[in-house]
Amino acid sequence: MMKGRMISPGTVEGEAIVTTEPIGFYGGIDINTGVVIDKGHPLEGESVKGKILVFPNGKGSTVGSYVIYGLEKNGVGPIGIVNKETETIVATGAILAGIPCIDQIDISKIKTGNILSLNADTGEITIKK
């Protein structure tokens, strides 16, 4: 189990999709499909839909908050977000969208395909597989 800080409350369990690179939501993820479209990004071509998105931090425009909200409203967003350090763009988007989010996590211990139990209310993540 890993303990972090709650950014947006909620609990969820699901498959992790992980990158060591920051994510810019505005222009980086297609709001209609949930597919990463940022050219050259390690997750380019991958979908965040229904996954727990694990990345160090966000980057870019404040419009990114609304992209996170739009992903959720379009049914193509992540079900949870885990960061090393959540900055205000991702925090605002996760809160607006109601996506459980925690930070202050050593994301190097999480691999794509791991099944995570994320309890943002207590700031805890358990790797189940």
N, C-alpha and C positions, 0 to 999 in steps of 0.2 A: 504494500500500500504506500502511496505517496500523498503527502499533505501539502496543500497550497492555500490560496486565498480565493474566496468566493467573489466573483465579479457580477454574475447574473445567476439567480437561484434556479434550482430544479435538479432533477435526477434523470439519468438516462443510461442505457446500456447499448453498446453497439461496436461496430468495427471502426478501427482507427485508420485514418489516412494521414500520413506524416511527411513533413518536409522540414529541412533545417534552414530553409530560406524564408525570409519575410514574405507576406502576401499583401499585395495591393488589390483591394476588392474592386475599386473603380477602374475599369479597363483590364482587370486581371482575371475576373470570373464573370462568365456570361450569366446575366440576371435571369434569363429565360430558361436556361438548361442546367445551370450549376456546374458547368465544365470550365476548368481553368484554361484561359485563353492567353495568358501572359507568355509571350514568345520567349523561349529559352528557360522558363521556370521548370524546376524538376517535376512539378505536377501537371505541366502542360498536357492537355488532352484528357486528364482524369476528372471524374465527377465527384463533387463533395456531397451530393444528394444522399441523405440518410446516413451519413458517416459522422464520426467524431473527428473534427478537423484539428490536427495538432501541428502547430507552427510556432516559431520563436516570438514573433510580433508582427503587427501590421505595418503598412507603410502607405504613403501617398495621401490623396485627397480626402477631405472630410466627407465628401460624397460617398465614400466607402461605407459609412454607417448606414446610409439608405440602401446601398446595394445589399448589405447583409439582411436588412429588413425585407427588401424586395425578393431576395432568394427564398426567404421563409414564406412570404405571401404567395409566391409562385409554386410552392411545394417542392423546391429543388435545393433547399439549403441544408447545411449540416445540422445534425440533431444535437451536437455539443461542440464546444470549442475549448481547447487546452493550449495555453501559452506559457512561454518562459516569462514574458513580461507583456501584459495587456496594456496597450496604450489607449487613449481616449476614443479613437475612431472605432476600434473593435469593441471596446466596452459599450459605447453608446449603441452600436448596431446590435450587439447581443441582447442588451436590455430591451431595446425597442422591439426586437423580434421574439423575445421570450426564449432565447436559446441559452441553456445552462452553460456557464463559462467560468473557468478558474485559471489562475496563473500562479507564478512562483513554483513551477513544476520543472524538474529536470527532464526535458522532453527527449533527451538522448536515450533514455531507458524504454521508450515506447517505439514500436516498429509498426509500419503499415501492415494491416491484417490482424494485429492484436485485437482481442475483444476487451473493451474497457467497460468498467462500471464507474460512472462519473456521478458523484454526489456533490454538486456545487454548494448545497446548503451547508455541508460540513467541510468543504474544500478537499474532499478525498477522492482519489482515483485508485482503483484496483485493476491490475492487469489479470484478466481471467484466463486468457489464452494467448 
